[in-house]
């Protein structure tokens, strides 16, 4: 009778809201602490590596610090899943240590409902991180790469949208995008797309312009593909079109490889543009598609991982302690990480639907979690 009366008045809903608030305060606080610590450790290790390059060209300590600070949004996006996992376990462990988790269970709250409260709390943070990963992190990362590259090498820089600009003597090169790939003989190769080569005289006058669909560096040589070359005389200009043309350039492919923005650092809009361009030109867009679908399923992967790891916080502290359960949760996270990477890589190799391939690991993990909750309510 009392339960029915409370249900009619909506008191049970109020109780659930209070429970969500208690869990959210504990979990979000722990997640923020764990997240900051993980990102700070990664940034510190990166800073130590950057110190080794201080003194190269115009690369100073101040620029090294600026570079690391600009990469922080990307690192926050990259490591949020680990911060969410560790923080979720720590927050639930704090509730277990204070007896609040036991009280919630004694009040009739199921493990599934408590874990749902954790996911609800993390959803807000996940939405913010996803927005930051699209609007802030890619631009900051591009500025960081341009800052470091320009300071270390005056002849190469990164323009807006990740476009590459380089100088080779009296020649200026512009490429809209670049990537590393494997050559026909299996050796690493550099490929630049939408290439423009401006050749100037010592007096600074434009003498020739070559526009190529792609430029590749393999076996120590540069080759332009689908190239249109225009040579400028004093009062005339002549053009010719070639399928391929050897490009005598001293551009260091290793420097270009470092300057290229990794697909996983690009926003979904930039990834979509690259995929459309490569599809139109019948090029392999596999790496960009993997990064694109990885970004789409990023929030789902974070929430599912936290949802499935939180049950490790249940149980008596005398059965092994929070440290043991934290280790088991981290082991689950690491196993899931390698499993997901393996499934996605296999899907890309065998041309499976990447949307299904990216969703499959999370769905399998969620299914296993629901089986657990049915048996251990």
C-alpha distance (Angstrom), angle and dihedral (degrees) to the residues before:
residue distance angle dihedral
X1 . . .
X2 3.79 . .
X3 3.79 91.0 .
X4 3.79 91.7 49.8
X5 3.82 91.4 47.7
X6 3.81 90.8 49.3
X7 3.78 90.0 48.4
X8 3.81 91.4 53.4
X9 3.79 91.4 50.2
X10 3.80 91.1 48.2
X11 3.82 93.3 -120.0
X12 3.79 91.6 136.5
X13 3.79 89.1 60.4
X14 3.80 90.4 53.0
X15 3.78 89.7 51.5
X16 3.78 91.6 52.0
X17 3.79 90.8 50.6
X18 3.80 90.4 53.0
X19 3.79 90.2 49.3
X20 3.79 91.0 50.7
X21 3.80 89.5 50.2
X22 3.81 93.3 50.7
X23 3.80 92.3 48.5
X24 3.82 93.2 43.0
X25 3.80 94.2 52.3
X26 3.79 92.2 50.4
X27 3.80 96.4 42.4
X28 3.82 99.5 41.3
X29 3.81 92.2 49.1
X30 3.81 91.8 50.4
X31 3.83 92.1 44.0
X32 3.80 92.4 52.7
X33 3.81 91.6 50.2
X34 3.82 93.9 46.9
X35 3.81 91.6 43.8
X36 3.80 93.4 51.6
X37 3.80 92.4 47.0
X38 3.83 93.8 49.9
X39 3.81 93.2 46.7
X40 3.81 92.0 45.2
X41 3.81 92.1 51.7
X42 3.80 91.9 49.3
X43 3.81 92.1 46.5
X44 3.80 90.8 48.4
X45 3.80 92.3 52.7
X46 3.81 89.9 47.8
X47 3.80 90.2 49.8
X48 3.81 90.8 53.2
X49 3.81 88.8 54.5
X50 3.80 91.6 47.9
X51 3.81 91.6 53.0
X52 3.80 87.9 66.5
X53 3.83 88.7 62.6
X54 3.81 95.1 49.0
X55 3.80 107.7 118.3
X56 3.81 93.9 32.3
X57 3.79 105.0 125.8
X58 3.80 108.5 -45.1
X59 3.80 94.0 -24.5
X60 3.80 105.7 131.9
X61 3.80 133.0 177.9
X62 3.81 90.3 -102.2
X63 3.80 90.8 54.6
X64 3.79 90.4 48.1
X65 3.81 89.4 54.3
X66 3.82 90.7 47.1
X67 3.80 90.3 49.7
X68 3.81 92.4 53.1
X69 3.81 92.8 46.1
X70 3.81 91.1 51.4
X71 3.82 90.4 52.4
X72 3.82 93.4 51.7
X73 3.87 94.7 89.8
X74 3.81 89.9 53.5
X75 3.81 91.0 47.9
X76 3.81 90.7 48.4
X77 3.81 89.7 53.7
X78 3.78 92.8 44.6
X79 3.81 96.9 49.2
X80 3.80 101.0 36.1
X81 3.80 92.2 98.3
X82 3.82 90.3 58.6
X83 3.79 92.1 44.3
X84 3.80 90.0 49.7
X85 3.79 92.2 49.5
X86 3.80 96.6 46.2
X87 3.80 93.3 39.9
X88 3.79 92.4 47.9
X89 3.79 91.4 53.6
X90 3.81 91.9 44.7
X91 3.81 92.6 48.1
X92 3.78 92.6 49.5
X93 3.80 89.5 44.1
X94 3.80 89.3 55.5
X95 3.81 89.9 52.5
X96 3.81 89.7 48.9
X97 3.82 92.6 49.1
X98 3.81 92.3 51.1
X99 3.79 92.4 47.4
X100 3.81 93.8 -116.9
X101 3.78 92.6 115.2
X102 3.80 90.5 52.8
X103 3.80 89.6 48.6
X104 3.79 91.5 52.4
X105 3.80 90.5 50.5
X106 3.81 91.1 47.5
X107 3.81 89.3 51.1
X108 3.80 89.2 60.4
X109 3.79 100.9 -96.1
X110 3.79 111.2 147.6
X111 3.80 123.2 -137.1
X112 3.78 88.5 -115.3
X113 3.81 92.2 55.5
X114 3.81 92.6 47.9
X115 3.81 91.7 48.9
X116 3.79 88.8 48.9
X117 3.82 87.7 56.6
X118 3.82 89.2 54.2
X119 3.81 91.5 50.6
X120 3.80 90.2 47.2
X121 3.80 90.2 54.3
X122 3.81 92.6 46.9
X123 3.81 92.7 48.1
X124 3.79 91.6 73.5
X125 3.80 92.6 51.1
X126 3.81 91.7 43.3
X127 3.80 91.4 53.9
X128 3.80 90.5 51.2
X129 3.82 92.2 47.9
X130 3.82 92.1 47.9
X131 3.81 89.7 52.3
X132 3.80 91.0 47.7
X133 3.80 90.2 48.9
X134 3.80 90.5 56.0
X135 3.80 104.1 36.3
X136 3.80 106.7 28.1
X137 3.81 113.1 17.9
X138 3.86 99.4 58.1
X139 3.81 94.1 49.1
X140 3.79 93.2 44.6
X141 3.81 90.8 47.8
X142 3.81 91.9 51.2
X143 3.80 90.7 49.9
X144 3.80 89.8 49.2
X145 3.81 92.9 50.9
X146 3.82 91.5 46.1
X147 3.82 91.4 49.1
X148 3.80 94.5 50.4
X149 3.80 95.7 40.4
X150 3.81 95.0 48.3
X151 3.80 92.0 47.4
X152 3.80 94.3 48.0
X153 3.79 96.5 40.6
X154 3.81 119.9 23.9
X155 3.80 92.7 -165.1
X156 3.82 96.7 60.7
X157 3.79 130.4 54.5
X158 3.79 140.6 157.6
X159 3.80 119.9 -119.7
X160 3.77 133.3 -162.8
X161 3.79 114.7 -44.2
X162 3.81 92.3 14.2
X163 3.83 95.3 -65.8
X164 3.80 113.4 160.6
X165 3.81 124.3 -128.9
X166 3.79 121.4 -175.3
X167 3.77 138.3 168.6
X168 3.79 123.8 -142.1
X169 3.80 109.1 -179.6
X170 3.81 106.8 -68.2
X171 3.81 91.3 -8.3
X172 3.81 128.1 90.7
X173 3.81 119.4 -160.2
X174 3.79 127.7 -161.2
X175 3.81 125.0 -174.1
X176 3.80 125.6 177.7
X177 3.79 93.6 -148.5
X178 3.77 141.3 -5.0
X179 3.76 139.6 -166.4
X180 3.78 142.5 176.9
X181 3.77 119.4 -118.4
X182 3.78 142.0 158.5
X183 3.80 119.1 -86.0
X184 3.79 124.5 -135.6
X185 3.80 89.7 -91.4
X186 3.80 92.4 49.9
X187 3.81 95.6 -105.8
X188 3.84 120.8 129.2
X189 3.81 114.2 -90.3
X190 3.81 135.3 -173.6
X191 3.80 119.9 -134.5
X192 3.81 124.4 -168.6
X193 3.81 121.2 -168.9
X194 3.82 130.1 -151.4
X195 3.79 93.0 12.6
X196 3.79 125.8 -171.3
X197 3.80 120.1 -171.8
X198 3.82 116.2 -163.9
X199 3.79 114.8 -164.8
X200 3.81 117.9 -163.3
X201 3.78 134.2 -170.5
X202 3.83 119.5 -122.4
X203 3.82 85.9 -99.5
X204 3.81 90.4 59.4
X205 3.81 98.5 -106.6
X206 3.80 120.1 138.6
X207 3.81 108.1 -109.8
X208 3.81 102.4 170.6
X209 3.79 141.7 3.5
X210 3.80 124.1 -158.4
X211 3.80 120.2 -169.0
X212 3.80 114.6 -168.3
X213 3.75 133.7 178.1
X214 3.79 91.2 -138.7
X215 3.79 140.5 -5.8
X216 3.79 121.3 -154.0
X217 3.77 132.6 -167.9
X218 3.79 114.7 -154.3
X219 3.80 133.5 147.8
X220 3.80 90.6 7.7
X221 3.83 95.9 -57.3
X222 3.81 135.7 102.2
X223 3.80 118.8 -136.6
X224 3.81 128.3 -172.3
X225 3.81 117.4 -147.9
X226 3.82 127.3 -154.9
X227 3.77 90.6 1.4
X228 3.79 131.2 177.6
X229 3.80 113.1 -162.7
X230 3.80 123.0 -164.9
X231 3.80 120.9 -170.5
X232 3.80 119.0 -161.3
X233 3.78 122.6 -145.2
X234 3.78 125.2 -176.4
X235 3.82 94.5 -83.9
X236 3.80 104.5 3.3
X237 3.77 144.4 46.4
X238 3.80 131.5 -149.1
X239 3.79 127.3 -162.4
X240 3.77 135.2 -164.7
X241 3.79 133.9 -179.5
X242 3.80 123.2 -140.7
X243 3.78 133.4 -179.9
X244 3.78 91.9 -139.5
X245 3.77 134.2 -0.5
X246 3.78 132.8 -175.4
X247 3.78 112.1 -115.7
X248 3.78 115.8 -150.8
X249 3.78 101.9 -150.7
X250 3.77 135.4 145.9
X251 3.81 93.3 -150.6
X252 3.79 109.5 141.4
X253 3.83 107.6 -126.2
X254 3.81 90.3 -157.1
X255 3.82 90.4 59.8
X256 3.80 90.4 47.8
X257 3.81 90.9 49.2
X258 3.80 90.4 55.2
X259 3.82 91.4 47.5
X260 3.80 94.8 54.9
X261 3.79 116.3 102.8
X262 3.81 111.5 -124.6
X263 3.83 112.9 -118.0
X264 3.82 91.3 -123.6
X265 3.82 88.6 60.6
X266 3.82 93.7 56.8
X267 3.80 125.6 93.0
X268 3.78 121.4 -111.1
X269 3.81 90.4 -105.9
X270 3.83 91.9 54.6
X271 3.80 91.4 44.4
X272 3.80 90.8 50.7
X273 3.82 91.6 51.2
X274 3.80 91.5 49.7
X275 3.80 91.9 48.3
X276 3.81 92.4 49.7
X277 3.80 91.6 48.4
X278 3.79 93.5 49.8
X279 3.79 93.2 45.0
X280 3.82 90.6 51.8
X281 3.77 90.3 51.0
X282 3.82 94.3 42.4
X283 3.77 94.2 -116.0
X284 3.77 128.1 144.3
X285 3.82 108.3 -93.3
X286 3.80 94.6 174.0
X287 3.82 97.6 122.0
X288 3.80 92.1 48.9
X289 3.82 92.3 46.9
X290 3.80 91.3 51.5
X291 3.81 90.5 51.0
X292 3.82 91.6 45.1
X293 3.80 95.9 53.1
X294 3.79 90.5 40.3
X295 3.81 88.4 60.2
X296 3.80 92.7 47.7
X297 3.80 92.5 53.3
X298 3.82 95.0 38.2
X299 3.85 95.3 101.4
X300 3.81 91.7 46.5
X301 3.80 92.4 49.9
X302 3.81 92.3 49.7
X303 3.80 95.0 49.1
X304 3.80 95.7 42.7
X305 3.79 91.7 49.3
X306 3.81 91.8 50.8
X307 3.81 91.3 44.3
X308 3.80 92.1 53.7
X309 3.81 96.5 42.2
X310 3.83 98.1 48.7
X311 3.86 94.3 73.9
X312 3.82 87.1 70.5
X313 3.81 86.8 72.1
X314 3.81 92.0 64.5
X315 3.76 122.5 92.2
X316 3.74 137.5 57.7
X317 3.78 117.0 -46.1
X318 3.79 87.9 -135.2
X319 3.82 91.7 65.2
X320 3.77 93.0 73.3
X321 3.76 109.2 -43.5
X322 3.76 133.2 -109.9
X323 3.81 91.7 -73.8
X324 3.79 91.4 63.5
X325 3.78 93.2 48.2
X326 3.80 91.0 44.9
X327 3.80 88.8 53.9
X328 3.81 91.0 49.5
X329 3.79 90.8 49.8
X330 3.81 91.4 50.3
X331 3.80 90.2 47.5
X332 3.80 88.2 54.2
X333 3.80 90.6 49.7
X334 3.80 93.5 49.8
X335 3.81 91.9 46.4
X336 3.79 90.7 48.8
X337 3.82 91.2 48.6
X338 3.81 93.5 55.0
X339 3.80 92.1 40.9
X340 3.80 91.8 52.6
X341 3.81 92.9 46.1
X342 3.80 90.5 49.7
X343 3.80 93.4 49.1
X344 3.82 93.1 47.0
X345 3.82 92.5 46.3
X346 3.80 91.9 49.7
X347 3.78 90.4 47.3
X348 3.81 91.0 52.4
X349 3.81 92.6 47.6
X350 3.82 94.4 49.3
X351 3.83 94.4 38.9
X352 3.79 95.9 -117.3
X353 3.78 120.8 163.6
X354 3.81 102.2 -76.7
X355 3.81 93.2 -153.3
X356 3.80 90.5 58.6
X357 3.80 92.4 41.0
X358 3.81 92.7 53.3
X359 3.80 93.2 45.8
X360 3.83 95.8 45.3
X361 3.86 99.4 75.9
X362 3.81 92.6 48.5
X363 3.80 92.5 46.5
X364 3.81 91.8 49.5
X365 3.81 91.4 48.8
X366 3.80 91.5 47.1
X367 3.81 90.6 49.5
X368 3.81 90.6 51.5
X369 3.82 89.4 50.0
X370 3.80 93.0 52.3
X371 3.80 90.3 49.8
X372 3.80 88.2 53.1
X373 3.82 92.4 49.3
X374 3.79 92.1 49.6
X375 3.79 90.4 54.5
X376 3.81 96.3 38.8
X377 3.77 105.9 35.6
